Amino acid sequence: MALCWSLAAAPPTKPGNRSIKVPVWADSKDGAAFTVKDLTATLDGDPARVLAVETPNSGLMLLVVLDLAGDLSLAEPAKEALASEIEQLPPRVFVAVMRAQDGPKVLADPGADRTPALAALRDLPVSGKAGLLDTVETVTRVADSILAKAAVRVAMLYLTDSDVENYREDFTNPVINSSDTHDLSRRFPEALIQDKISKLAEVLATRQAPLFVVHLRYRGDRLGEAYQNGVKQLAEVTGGSAIFCRSSEEIADAIHRAIATITASYSVTLALPERPRKNVQVLLDAGGNWTLGYRARFVLKER
């Protein structure tokens, strides 16, 4: 996937000075943002150096991914609600718009003029197959490449109406032998989707940019709940979250809450030791003035 985004690259990381970027949210007693000098950090119990802090007043690259292939009565108000939120974002937030159907495709590059992004959002047809599971690995890789090279916060927001039964791949685990009462597909219809989610979660655990999802339609059947639990797991493993709407009236508020959470984020850069473990446990403390919420576990990729 080609991206024509011009980014102010951060200085290249020197060998032996690897780092991770931790998404953080903070409640402050006086409303002030914390800085590098306010933080202490440990990795696996050992002191870690805080290299940089990007605050809610810093630049933010927001990758909006549209995965809309279902009900127009839900998709159209969702698109309009998201467009309204984007119009109100401060200039420091740069919004790119992508489509998930038939592989990830960039519809609008970020820029000072949000007209292309808003047009791409409003003009997007609602059609095709669900694409979240098929594109999230690529989109998170793109987000991480931006996060590694630019002194900005980065986050992804999927707006989706994806139905587990509307993917090109069949996750419904149909009964293989209808005459065999011991056929496991009878007892575990969600096994295929759980296996897919498990494999994706292993990949996303190595990503550092947080993933957020607003799903427009909650499903209460067994397979639907397995899928929704899986989507929630994928978001949370990156430090993000997923919101599922039970009615059309909840859509605008869900989108507002997701955008508010994203824009309120910090990004804390921590230096890694010379030979870090593959699974890293993070502990941050900003003293009594701030209550912190953050992603505490990272899986590091091989060098």
FIVOFI-146900 format. One record per residue (C-alpha): residue number from 1; z, y, x. Coordinates in steps of 0.1 Angstrom, whole numbers. Example, Ala and Ser with C-alpha at 12.3 -4.5 7.8 and 13.67 -1.06 7.14 Angstrom:
@n 1; c3 78; c2 -45; c1 123
@n 2; c3 71; c2 -11; c1 137
END
This chain:
@n 1; c3 0; c2 0; c1 0
@n 2; c3 -11; c2 33; c1 15
@n 3; c3 13; c2 63; c1 13
@n 4; c3 2; c2 98; c1 21
@n 5; c3 37; c2 112; c1 24
@n 6; c3 44; c2 138; c1 51
@n 7; c3 80; c2 133; c1 64
@n 8; c3 101; c2 151; c1 90
@n 9; c3 108; c2 121; c1 112
@n 10; c3 143; c2 117; c1 126
@n 11; c3 146; c2 110; c1 163
@n 12; c3 138; c2 74; c1 171
@n 13; c3 167; c2 50; c1 174
@n 14; c3 174; c2 40; c1 210
@n 15; c3 177; c2 4; c1 220
@n 16; c3 214; c2 -7; c1 215
@n 17; c3 221; c2 22; c1 192
@n 18; c3 212; c2 7; c1 159
@n 19; c3 227; c2 22; c1 127
@n 20; c3 230; c2 16; c1 90
@n 21; c3 229; c2 42; c1 62
@n 22; c3 255; c2 37; c1 35
@n 23; c3 251; c2 51; c1 0
@n 24; c3 284; c2 68; c1 -10
@n 25; c3 297; c2 86; c1 -41
@n 26; c3 328; c2 109; c1 -39
@n 27; c3 353; c2 125; c1 -63
@n 28; c3 368; c2 156; c1 -46
@n 29; c3 400; c2 174; c1 -56
@n 30; c3 385; c2 208; c1 -48
@n 31; c3 348; c2 201; c1 -54
@n 32; c3 338; c2 203; c1 -18
@n 33; c3 315; c2 179; c1 -1
@n 34; c3 329; c2 158; c1 28
@n 35; c3 314; c2 161; c1 63
@n 36; c3 312; c2 139; c1 94
@n 37; c3 346; c2 152; c1 107
@n 38; c3 363; c2 142; c1 74
@n 39; c3 353; c2 105; c1 77
@n 40; c3 367; c2 76; c1 95
@n 41; c3 349; c2 43; c1 94
@n 42; c3 352; c2 7; c1 104
@n 43; c3 327; c2 -22; c1 106
@n 44; c3 343; c2 -56; c1 103
@n 45; c3 376; c2 -40; c1 111
@n 46; c3 365; c2 -23; c1 143
@n 47; c3 362; c2 15; c1 145
@n 48; c3 326; c2 28; c1 139
@n 49; c3 311; c2 61; c1 149
@n 50; c3 299; c2 83; c1 120
@n 51; c3 266; c2 98; c1 132
@n 52; c3 255; c2 119; c1 102
@n 53; c3 263; c2 127; c1 66
@n 54; c3 237; c2 137; c1 40
@n 55; c3 254; c2 153; c1 10
@n 56; c3 243; c2 159; c1 -26
@n 57; c3 231; c2 193; c1 -13
@n 58; c3 207; c2 176; c1 12
@n 59; c3 172; c2 165; c1 6
@n 60; c3 165; c2 135; c1 -17
@n 61; c3 134; c2 113; c1 -19
@n 62; c3 133; c2 97; c1 -54
@n 63; c3 108; c2 69; c1 -59
@n 64; c3 103; c2 65; c1 -97
@n 65; c3 87; c2 32; c1 -106
@n 66; c3 73; c2 27; c1 -141
@n 67; c3 73; c2 -8; c1 -154
@n 68; c3 62; c2 -3; c1 -190
@n 69; c3 42; c2 -30; c1 -207
@n 70; c3 60; c2 -34; c1 -241
@n 71; c3 69; c2 -13; c1 -271
@n 72; c3 53; c2 21; c1 -273
@n 73; c3 81; c2 33; c1 -296
@n 74; c3 105; c2 28; c1 -267
@n 75; c3 83; c2 37; c1 -238
@n 76; c3 70; c2 70; c1 -250
@n 77; c3 104; c2 86; c1 -256
@n 78; c3 116; c2 71; c1 -224
@n 79; c3 88; c2 88; c1 -205
@n 80; c3 95; c2 121; c1 -221
@n 81; c3 132; c2 119; c1 -214
@n 82; c3 125; c2 111; c1 -177
@n 83; c3 100; c2 139; c1 -175
@n 84; c3 126; c2 163; c1 -189
@n 85; c3 151; c2 152; c1 -163
@n 86; c3 126; c2 155; c1 -134
@n 87; c3 117; c2 191; c1 -146
@n 88; c3 154; c2 201; c1 -142
@n 89; c3 159; c2 186; c1 -107
@n 90; c3 165; c2 211; c1 -79
@n 91; c3 138; c2 218; c1 -54
@n 92; c3 155; c2 197; c1 -27
@n 93; c3 146; c2 166; c1 -47
@n 94; c3 111; c2 152; c1 -40
@n 95; c3 98; c2 128; c1 -67
@n 96; c3 71; c2 102; c1 -62
@n 97; c3 58; c2 82; c1 -91
@n 98; c3 46; c2 46; c1 -88
@n 99; c3 34; c2 19; c1 -113
@n 100; c3 45; c2 -17; c1 -111
@n 101; c3 17; c2 -34; c1 -131
@n 102; c3 -7; c2 -54; c1 -109
@n 103; c3 12; c2 -47; c1 -77
@n 104; c3 29; c2 -14; c1 -68
@n 105; c3 5; c2 16; c1 -69
@n 106; c3 13; c2 52; c1 -60
@n 107; c3 4; c2 75; c1 -89
@n 108; c3 18; c2 108; c1 -75
@n 109; c3 30; c2 118; c1 -40
@n 110; c3 61; c2 139; c1 -38
@n 111; c3 57; c2 177; c1 -33
@n 112; c3 70; c2 211; c1 -42
@n 113; c3 47; c2 211; c1 -72
@n 114; c3 59; c2 185; c1 -97
@n 115; c3 29; c2 188; c1 -120
@n 116; c3 11; c2 157; c1 -106
@n 117; c3 43; c2 136; c1 -110
@n 118; c3 49; c2 147; c1 -145
@n 119; c3 12; c2 142; c1 -155
@n 120; c3 13; c2 107; c1 -140
@n 121; c3 44; c2 99; c1 -159
@n 122; c3 33; c2 112; c1 -192
@n 123; c3 -3; c2 98; c1 -190
@n 124; c3 7; c2 63; c1 -179
@n 125; c3 -6; c2 36; c1 -203
@n 126; c3 19; c2 11; c1 -217
@n 127; c3 1; c2 -22; c1 -211
@n 128; c3 -1; c2 -53; c1 -189
@n 129; c3 25; c2 -77; c1 -177
@n 130; c3 60; c2 -70; c1 -165
@n 131; c3 61; c2 -61; c1 -128
@n 132; c3 97; c2 -55; c1 -117
@n 133; c3 103; c2 -88; c1 -100
@n 134; c3 68; c2 -88; c1 -85
@n 135; c3 71; c2 -53; c1 -69
@n 136; c3 108; c2 -47; c1 -61
@n 137; c3 106; c2 -63; c1 -26
@n 138; c3 77; c2 -41; c1 -16
@n 139; c3 91; c2 -9; c1 -31
@n 140; c3 125; c2 -14; c1 -14
@n 141; c3 108; c2 -20; c1 19
@n 142; c3 89; c2 13; c1 15
@n 143; c3 121; c2 31; c1 6
@n 144; c3 138; c2 18; c1 36
@n 145; c3 110; c2 29; c1 59
@n 146; c3 114; c2 64; c1 46
@n 147; c3 152; c2 62; c1 50
@n 148; c3 148; c2 51; c1 86
@n 149; c3 125; c2 79; c1 96
@n 150; c3 136; c2 109; c1 77
@n 151; c3 168; c2 129; c1 75
@n 152; c3 169; c2 126; c1 37
@n 153; c3 187; c2 105; c1 11
@n 154; c3 164; c2 79; c1 -6
@n 155; c3 168; c2 61; c1 -39
@n 156; c3 146; c2 41; c1 -63
@n 157; c3 146; c2 43; c1 -101
@n 158; c3 128; c2 16; c1 -121
@n 159; c3 121; c2 26; c1 -157
@n 160; c3 113; c2 -8; c1 -173
@n 161; c3 110; c2 -26; c1 -206
@n 162; c3 103; c2 -59; c1 -187
@n 163; c3 107; c2 -91; c1 -207
@n 164; c3 113; c2 -123; c1 -187
@n 165; c3 86; c2 -140; c1 -209
@n 166; c3 60; c2 -113; c1 -201
@n 167; c3 55; c2 -120; c1 -164
@n 168; c3 24; c2 -136; c1 -149
@n 169; c3 46; c2 -163; c1 -135
@n 170; c3 62; c2 -185; c1 -161
@n 171; c3 100; c2 -183; c1 -158
@n 172; c3 108; c2 -199; c1 -192
@n 173; c3 114; c2 -233; c1 -177
@n 174; c3 96; c2 -252; c1 -205
@n 175; c3 107; c2 -287; c1 -214
@n 176; c3 89; c2 -311; c1 -191
@n 177; c3 94; c2 -343; c1 -211
@n 178; c3 102; c2 -337; c1 -247
@n 179; c3 111; c2 -374; c1 -252
@n 180; c3 136; c2 -374; c1 -224
@n 181; c3 170; c2 -363; c1 -237
@n 182; c3 182; c2 -360; c1 -200
@n 183; c3 155; c2 -336; c1 -190
@n 184; c3 174; c2 -308; c1 -172
@n 185; c3 151; c2 -281; c1 -185
@n 186; c3 167; c2 -287; c1 -219
@n 187; c3 201; c2 -278; c1 -206
@n 188; c3 192; c2 -251; c1 -180
@n 189; c3 163; c2 -230; c1 -194
@n 190; c3 174; c2 -201; c1 -172
@n 191; c3 171; c2 -221; c1 -139
@n 192; c3 137; c2 -207; c1 -128
@n 193; c3 146; c2 -171; c1 -133
@n 194; c3 180; c2 -176; c1 -116
@n 195; c3 162; c2 -192; c1 -86
@n 196; c3 138; c2 -162; c1 -84
@n 197; c3 166; c2 -137; c1 -86
@n 198; c3 186; c2 -155; c1 -59
@n 199; c3 156; c2 -154; c1 -35
@n 200; c3 150; c2 -117; c1 -42
@n 201; c3 187; c2 -109; c1 -38
@n 202; c3 187; c2 -124; c1 -3
@n 203; c3 159; c2 -100; c1 6
@n 204; c3 174; c2 -69; c1 -11
@n 205; c3 207; c2 -75; c1 7
@n 206; c3 189; c2 -65; c1 39
@n 207; c3 177; c2 -32; c1 24
@n 208; c3 196; c2 1; c1 27
@n 209; c3 182; c2 24; c1 0
@n 210; c3 199; c2 20; c1 -33
@n 211; c3 181; c2 6; c1 -64
@n 212; c3 187; c2 19; c1 -99
@n 213; c3 173; c2 4; c1 -131
@n 214; c3 171; c2 17; c1 -166
@n 215; c3 160; c2 -11; c1 -190
@n 216; c3 149; c2 1; c1 -224
@n 217; c3 156; c2 -30; c1 -244
@n 218; c3 186; c2 -53; c1 -243
@n 219; c3 180; c2 -90; c1 -252
@n 220; c3 209; c2 -111; c1 -264
@n 221; c3 193; c2 -146; c1 -261
@n 222; c3 202; c2 -170; c1 -233
@n 223; c3 171; c2 -164; c1 -212
@n 224; c3 171; c2 -127; c1 -217
@n 225; c3 207; c2 -124; c1 -206
@n 226; c3 200; c2 -145; c1 -175
@n 227; c3 172; c2 -121; c1 -166
@n 228; c3 193; c2 -90; c1 -173
@n 229; c3 222; c2 -103; c1 -152
@n 230; c3 197; c2 -110; c1 -125
@n 231; c3 183; c2 -74; c1 -126
@n 232; c3 219; c2 -61; c1 -125
@n 233; c3 225; c2 -83; c1 -94
@n 234; c3 194; c2 -70; c1 -76
@n 235; c3 205; c2 -33; c1 -82
@n 236; c3 241; c2 -38; c1 -72
@n 237; c3 234; c2 -57; c1 -40
@n 238; c3 217; c2 -25; c1 -27
@n 239; c3 246; c2 -3; c1 -38
@n 240; c3 228; c2 9; c1 -70
@n 241; c3 233; c2 -1; c1 -107
@n 242; c3 214; c2 -11; c1 -138
@n 243; c3 218; c2 3; c1 -174
@n 244; c3 205; c2 -16; c1 -204
@n 245; c3 198; c2 2; c1 -237
@n 246; c3 207; c2 -15; c1 -269
@n 247; c3 189; c2 10; c1 -291
@n 248; c3 163; c2 38; c1 -287
@n 249; c3 191; c2 63; c1 -292
@n 250; c3 207; c2 53; c1 -259
@n 251; c3 176; c2 58; c1 -238
@n 252; c3 178; c2 95; c1 -230
@n 253; c3 215; c2 93; c1 -221
@n 254; c3 209; c2 62; c1 -199
@n 255; c3 181; c2 80; c1 -180
@n 256; c3 203; c2 111; c1 -176
@n 257; c3 233; c2 91; c1 -163
@n 258; c3 210; c2 73; c1 -137
@n 259; c3 195; c2 105; c1 -125
@n 260; c3 230; c2 122; c1 -123
@n 261; c3 243; c2 92; c1 -102
@n 262; c3 214; c2 93; c1 -79
@n 263; c3 215; c2 131; c1 -72
@n 264; c3 253; c2 130; c1 -66
@n 265; c3 249; c2 105; c1 -38
@n 266; c3 257; c2 109; c1 -1
@n 267; c3 241; c2 89; c1 27
@n 268; c3 265; c2 81; c1 56
@n 269; c3 249; c2 70; c1 89
@n 270; c3 271; c2 46; c1 110
@n 271; c3 264; c2 34; c1 145
@n 272; c3 263; c2 -4; c1 149
@n 273; c3 280; c2 -22; c1 178
@n 274; c3 258; c2 -37; c1 205
@n 275; c3 259; c2 -71; c1 190
@n 276; c3 268; c2 -68; c1 153
@n 277; c3 273; c2 -97; c1 130
@n 278; c3 246; c2 -105; c1 105
@n 279; c3 270; c2 -98; c1 76
@n 280; c3 287; c2 -65; c1 80
@n 281; c3 318; c2 -53; c1 61
@n 282; c3 321; c2 -14; c1 58
@n 283; c3 353; c2 5; c1 52
@n 284; c3 352; c2 43; c1 48
@n 285; c3 381; c2 68; c1 44
@n 286; c3 378; c2 105; c1 39
@n 287; c3 415; c2 113; c1 36
@n 288; c3 434; c2 124; c1 5
@n 289; c3 409; c2 150; c1 -7
@n 290; c3 382; c2 125; c1 -17
@n 291; c3 380; c2 92; c1 -35
@n 292; c3 350; c2 73; c1 -23
@n 293; c3 328; c2 46; c1 -39
@n 294; c3 303; c2 30; c1 -16
@n 295; c3 283; c2 -1; c1 -7
@n 296; c3 307; c2 -22; c1 13
@n 297; c3 285; c2 -51; c1 25
@n 298; c3 253; c2 -52; c1 44
@n 299; c3 231; c2 -81; c1 57
@n 300; c3 214; c2 -71; c1 89
@n 301; c3 178; c2 -82; c1 97
@n 302; c3 171; c2 -98; c1 130
@n 303; c3 160; c2 -74; c1 157
END
